[in-house]
Amino acid sequence: MNLETANNPQGLRRIAIDPLTRVEGHGKVSLLLDAHNRVQQARLHIVEFRGFEKFIEGRPYWEAPVMVQRLCGICPVSHHLAAAKALDMALGQTLPPTAEKNRRLMHYGQILQSHALHFYHLSTPDLLLGFDSEAARRNIVGVIAEYPDIAKQGVMLRKYGQDAILATAGKKVHGTGAIPGGMNKAISREDREALQNQYDERITWATGALELIEKLHTSNRLYDNFANVPAKTMSLIAPDGAMDLYHGNLRCRNEAGELLIDQADYKNYPELIHEEIKSWSYMKFPYLAEYGRAEGWYRVGPLARVQNCDFIPTPLAEAARQRFLAHGDGKTQHGALATHWARMIEMLHSLEMIGALLNEDQVVEGAVHASEPGADGVRIGIGMIEAPRGTLIHEYEIGEDDLITRCNLIVSTTHNNQVMNESVRAVAAEYFDGREVTEGLLNHIEVAIRAYDPCLSCATHALGKMPLVVEALDASGNCLSRCKQH
């Protein structure tokens, strides 16, 4: 990380963190400090170019589930399935049970591998080695050196999720399993047996990860108070109120956990969610239309989902959720680091769902594709799914020539844009005011952003990459200091 500072005649300084590390994609943070190091402004800038929605126009609709995965190498399955679900709707097709079970198996494999990657490789360097530990040591290599068993378990848990993806999508990254109206194959009996044989050990490891994060939270109140930003929450929910990461209706709660919207059909999302553009970021700012731009922003992802649902339909994860809720004394938890705890609850739930699906004979037997569609003319489809980072929306309009005429994507990180900015401001105000800026303090900002596991490439629908920079500006917008991380 490079720290660049500059003074102006008014004594204001601009500090830039550029790029952010251990996140997918590129961005920067800018801080505006006065002569006494008090924070005047804090912003998260996403500096990659937004363009994929136009790139997809004019392509045959059946290419979309494969093409949109190229937005990301970390969460391609989420885009793959959201696009396939949108096209199911556009073509009027209902999935056969075998096809849906295989899609769910693929999806829970994706949740597992992404959560394992983020927790073990991107977050444990901060959580186990310390926010202020030496930068050269604060990485996965440092974790391997001091906690080799934990690091190995992380690798193998992620591999297990990838193996579930491979068995259903044909490839671990950028597969082709989901197609409009179903799947191109079901998991083989051999692949099912291989996954079943490894299941018990993986459950033990996931339970250990949950015990680790619970211990960190209960032994250090920092985890409850760090980047504590009250926010509304949004997620998909099953008709009975259960957590369902593949399908459901929309539920929103206010900062105190009271219901604002419940069981809203996600096909109506354009009426519920609007997007705002700001000049200093390529990432849009969504908000609940009913509450306006200033008050309508919200949080998505594990922390929202675990508290938004009425229960988790797998026993180990639900027991863990109850412990999580008890830790917060029944109040909604808003601390950014609580997301890690919620993420590990979801990782365990994903494993339990994989185990349950593997035990169903219908996952290997039965039709994998719906009947051919009969609709003519312009067709519109909306697909929504809970990606690892939160709610993901894909919308497509298809012309009479079967080419895509319009595409709109709102990804998880975009939903979290405002709450991430608020988290940056909260950490900057607590840890920077009146203090000398150091690399360790700057890492506190990254820790807050990293808790959301942002996928900046997805959020801007980027083609290619650009650096992430943190800058400090004076009141006139002049650059006073600049921090860039390579």
N, C-alpha and C positions, 0 to 999 in steps of 0.2 A: 504494500500500500504506500503510495506517495502522498505526502501532505504538503500542499502548496498554500501559502498565505500571502496576503498583500494588504497593506494599510493604505487608507485614503486620508485626505485632509480632515475628515470628520472622525477619524479614529475607528471606523468600522472595519471589520474583517470578514472575508468570505472564505469558508473552508469547504473543500470538495472531497468527497470519497468517490474515487473513480478508478477501477470499476468495483462494484460490489462483488464479494467472493462467496463461493459455495452456494450460488444460486444458478438456475438455468436461464441463460440469457445475459443481457447487458443493460446496465443502467447507472445512475449516479445519484448522489445525495448532495444537496447544497445547504449550508448553514450560514446564516448572517448573524455575526456577533458584534456587539458594541465594544467600546474600549475596556469595559469591565468583564468581557467574556460572557455577557448575558445574551441569550438566544433571542433574536428578533424575528427570525424566519427559518423554517426547516421544510425542505421539500424533497420528495423522491421523484427523480426525473427518469422516464423511460425513453431512451434515445434511439431505439431501433425503429425502423420505418414500418408502418402499418400498410400492408398491401395484398394479403392473401385472398381477401374476399373478392377483389377484382380479378385476381389471377385465376380463380376457379370458374369465372363466368365463361360461357361458350363451350364448356366441356360436357360430354355426355354424362347424364346423371349417374350411371353405374360406375363411373370412375371416381366419384366423390369419396366413398369410404376409404379408398386406398390413397388418393391424392392428399386429402386433408391431414393424414398422419404425418406428412412431411413438415408440418408445423413444428414438430417436436420429436426428439428421440427418447425422451423420458416418459411421456404420457401419450404415446401414439394410439394405444388401444382406446382411450377415452374418446378421442376424435373419431376413430374408426367406428365405434359403436354409436356415438351420437349422430353421425352422418347416416349410418344404416337405419337408425330409428326414425330419423326425419324422412328418409325415402320410403320406409314402410308406410308412413302416414300419407305421403304424397301419392303413392301408388295404390292406396287402399288395401294393403295386405296385412293379414293377421298371422303371426308366427305360430308354427306348430310347436307343441311343448318341447320336443327334443331340441329344436333350434334355439328356443329361449333359454333352456338350461345350459346349452353350450355357450351362448353369449354371456350368461351370468358367470359361468365358470371362467371364461376369459377375463371378464371384468374384475372379478374378485382376485384373480391372479395379478391383474394390473394394480389394484389397490395395494395388495401385499408387497409386490416388488418395489413400488414407488415409495411406500411408507418405510420399508426397510432401508432403502437407499438413503432417504433423507435422514432418518434418525441415526443410523449407525455411521454413515460416511460424512454427512454434512453437519449434523448437530452435536454428536458426542464429542468432537474436539472442543467445543465450548462447554458442554455440560460436564464432562469428565475431567478436562484439563484446566478449565477456568477461563472466564472471559478475558482476564488480563494476563494470561500466560504468554510466554514468548511466541511471537507470530510464527517463527520458523518451526516451532514444535506443535503449534495449534492446528493440526490437520490429521487426516486419517492415518498417516504414517506414525504420528505421535501416539495415536490411540492403539495402533497395532503393537507398538513397542511396550506400552504400559498395560494394555488390556487385550492380550492376544485372543483369548477365548471369546470375548464379546465381539471383537472385530470379525472373527471367523464365523460366528453365528449370524452376524449381519449379512455376510457374503452368501451363506447357504440359504438363509431365509429369502433373500432376493432371488437367488437361483430357483428356488422352489416356485415362486410366483412366475418367473419367466418360463419355467418348464410347463406350467399350466397354460400360459399363453401359447407356447410353441405347439402344444398338443391340440389346441383349438383353432389357432390362427395360421398355423403352418410355419411361422417364423417368430422369434422372440421379439424382434423389432420390425415394425412396418409389415405386418402380416396381411393376409387376404381372406381370413375366415368368414367374416360377416359380409353378406351381400344383401341388396334390397330384397326384402321378403324372407330372409332366413340366414342360413349358413351354407357354405359349400361342402362341409363335411361335419361329422360328429367325431368326438374323441374316440380313439381306438381302445379296445379292451386292454391292450398291452400298455398303452400310456396311462390308462386309468389305474391299472394295477401298480405300475411304477410309482405313481403319485401316492397311492394308498399306503404303500410300504414305507414311505418316508414321513407319513403324516404325524405320527405320535411324537417323534423327535422334534419336529417343527413346532408343534403345539407347546412342548416344554420350553423351547427357546423363546417363543413369543410371550409366554407367561413370565419368563425371566426378565425380558425387556420391560414388561409392564411393572414388575416389582421394582426394577431399577428406577424408573421415572417416578413411581409413587414415593419411593424412599427419598429421592432428591427434593420432591415437593414438600413432603411432610417434615423434612429436617431443615429446610431453609425457606423462610417466608419471602425471600427475594422472588421466588418463583411465582408467588401469588400477586405481587405488587409490580413487577417489572413490566413496563409498557402496558399498564392497565388502562385500556381505552373502552369505556362502555359503548356498545354499538347494538343496533338492531341485528337480528340474525335471519338467515333465509336458507332453506334446503328443501329437497324433495322429501316427501313423507308417504308411507303406505296408507291405504284407506283406513286401517285400524290404528294409525298413529305410530306404527313401528318404523324403525330405521330401515330404509330400502335404498341402497346405493345405485340400483339399476333403473328403477322406474317408480313413479308415484305422482302426487300432486304437490303444489307449492304451499309451504307454510312459512310465515314470518312472525317473529316475536319482537317486542320492544326491548329496551335495555334492561328492564326488570323481569323479563321472561313472560310477559303477558301477551296473549295472542292478538295479532293485528290482522293477519290473513290466514285462513285455514282451508286446506283442501281445494285450492284454486287450480283449475285446469291449466296446465302449462302451455297449452295452445294459445292461451290468451296473454302470454307474457308481454307482448308489445303494449298492452293497456296498463300493465302493472309496473313495468320497468322502462325508464327513459335513460338516455345517455347524454352526458355533457362533455364538451371538448374544452381543454385548457391549453393555452399557448405554449406552456413550458414542458409538455409531455406528449408523446405519441399515443399513450394509453388513455382510453376514455374513462369517464367517471360515471358509472351507473348509479341510479337512485330510484327509490320507490316513488312513482309519479304522484301518488296521493299525498305524500309528505314533502314534496318539493326538493330542490337541489341542496338547500342548506341543511335540512333535517332528514332527508330520505336515504342517506347512505347506510350501508349495512355490512355485515360480515358473513362470509360463507366458509365452508371447509370443516375439518374435524371438530373444532371447538364449537362451531354453530350446530353441526349435526347431532353431536352427542347430547346437547342440551335442548335441541329443538324437538327431538322425538319423544314419544311417551315411554318407549322401551326398545331394547335391542333384541331381536328374536333368536339369539343364540345364548346359551346359559352362562358361559364363562365371561363373555363380553358384557352381558347385562349385569352380572355381579360386579365386574370392574367399574361399570358406569355408576352403579349405586355408591361405590366407595368414592368415586370422583365427586358425585353430587354431595355426599356427606362432608367431604373436605371443604366444600364451599358453603356449608351450613344451609343448604337449600337455596342459596342465592345464585343468580347467574354469574358465572366466572368469566371475566373479560381479560385477564392477564395474558399477554401474548405467549408466554412460556407454558401456559396450561394447554396450549395447542399440542405440544409434544405428548402430554398425557393422553389427551383425546385421540391423538394419532395412533398411539399404541393400543388403545381400546379397539379402534377400527382395524388395526392389523390383526389382532386376535380374532375379531369378528369375521374378517375375511377368510382366515384359515378355517374357522368353524364352518363357514358357508361352503368353502371348497370341499371339506370333508363330507358335508351333508349331500352336496351335489354328486360327488363321486360314488356315493352309496346308492344312488338311484339308477336302476337299470335303464330308465328312459333317456339317460344322458348318452348312452351308446346305441340305443335302438329307436327307430322311428323316422318319420319324414323330417327333413331338415330345411324344406323350402315351401312357402305358401304357393297357392295356385296363381296363375298369371293374372295381372290386373286387367280390368276392363274399362277403366276411365279414360276419357279423351280430353284434349285441350290442356289449358294451363293448370298445373297442379302445384300446390304449396304444401310443404312438409316441415314440421318442427320436431326436432329430437332433443330431449333433455336427459341428462344423466349426471350422477354425482361422481365427478372425477376425483382423484386423490386430493386435489387442492380445493375442491368445492364444486358448485353447480356449473355445468357446462351446457351452453345452448348453441344448437346449429339450426339454421333455417335456410331452406332452398325453395326456389321457384323454378319450375320446369316448363319449358315451352312445348308446343305441339311437335317440334322436331326432336324432342327428347334431350335438348341441350339446356343447361342451367342458365337461366336468365338473371337470377339474383341470388346472392348469398349473404347471410348475416351471421356472425359468430360473436358470442359474448362468453368469454372463458373465465375460469375461476379467478385467476389473478386480476382480471379486469374488475370483477365484482368487488374484490378486496382492495382496490386502488386507494380509495379514500381512507379506509381504516389503517392501511399501511402508512400513509402519510401522517395520520394522527398518531400512530405509534412512534414514528420518527420524531415528531414534535415532543411527545411525552418523554422519550428517553433523552433527547437533547436538553430539554428544560431541567430534568432532574440531574443529569450527570455532567453537563457542560457549563451551566451558569456559574460564573466566577472562578472557573478552574482553567488551568493550562491544558490545552488540547494535546492529547497523546494518542499513539496508535491504539492503546488499550481502550481508551474512551471511545474512539471512533468505532472500535469493534463492537461496543455495546449497541450502536445503531444497527450494525449489520446483524447482530444477534436478534434484534427485534424484527427486522425484515425477514431474516432467514426462518423465523418461527412460522411464517405463513407459507414457506416452501414455494416462493413465487416462481412461476415459469414465464419469464419476460418475453421469450420468443413467441410463445403461444399468445400472450396478451396483446402483442402488437402485430401478430400474424406475419412475422418478419421473414424475409428472404435474405439470408446472409446475416452479418453481425456487425455491431458497432460497440465501442467501449462504454463502460459505466463510469461516470464521473460524479464526485461530490464537490460542490462549490459553495463558497460564501460570498454573498452580494451585499453591497451597500444599499441604502434606501433608494438610490437612483438606478439600481440595477447594474452597477459597475462591479466587475469581478475583483474581489479583494484577496481571496485565497482559493486554492484549487488542490484537491487531493485525488490522486489517480492510482488505482491498484492494478497490477499486471497479473 
